[in-house]
Amino acid sequence: QVTLKESGPVLVKPTETLTLTCTVSGFSLSNAKMGVSWIRQPPGKALEWLAHIFSNDEKSYSTSLKSRLTISKDTSKSQVVLTMTNMDPVDTATYYCAAAPARAYYFDYWGQGTLVTVSS
Amino acid sequence: QSALTQPASVSGSPGQSITISCTGTSSDVGSYNLVSWYQLHPGKAPKLMIYEGSKRPSGVSNRFSGSKSGNTASLTISGLQAEDEADYFCCSYAGSSPYVFGTGTKVTVL
């Protein structure tokens, strides 16, 4: 059974760096059949794709946020980490990690999400 | 990349059919048969309902179906049930910035 679980701070201050961790089970991050994305949803707004990491460690980023994002993985810990620098109140959102089959463009497993609030 | 356009809300009575539209451009929805649909219930993990335009994952009711015409994809829910009340988002592959999501639709079962 594939599961994903997000963890990280509930509250960050403006200008700080956010670090979120996605712990996966039911598949290996070195498995060529799966990759992991981070996606967020500000309160009452649309989902927004942020970044993706493939099993071969290739990465892809949202064009508009690329300068602030870094995605990485620790295969031994089954974790995918997202860092976002220079946080702003507009970055307040529920952050999800989601798994996508290789060479496919949909997300078949999602975590429940973690709400991050940016406030001083 | 601009968000795909969905109606803010759609409602129907139990047993009825409803359709949610998802309008993009020739750079996303119109160019690829790679639209997926997700159901979001508050506090729960989003659920994949349709992928690659019209394919249903194992375990998803056949009351859910997907289609596409030009730059607009659609999700139809037939035989509407109370448990279908949720938010629904479409998503399309969009090339260089690979994923663009829709604005979201709140489905209300009257």
Interface residues (C-beta under 8 A of the other chain):
Chain A: L4 S37 I39 K45 A46 L47 E48 W49 H52 S60 S62 T63 S64 Y96 A98 A104 Y105 Y106 F107 D108 Y109 W110 G111 Q112 G113
Chain B: Q1 A3 Y32 L34 S36 Y38 G43 K44 A45 P46 K47 L48 Y51 E52 P57 F89 C91 Y93 S96 S97 P98 Y99 V100 F101 G102 T103 G104
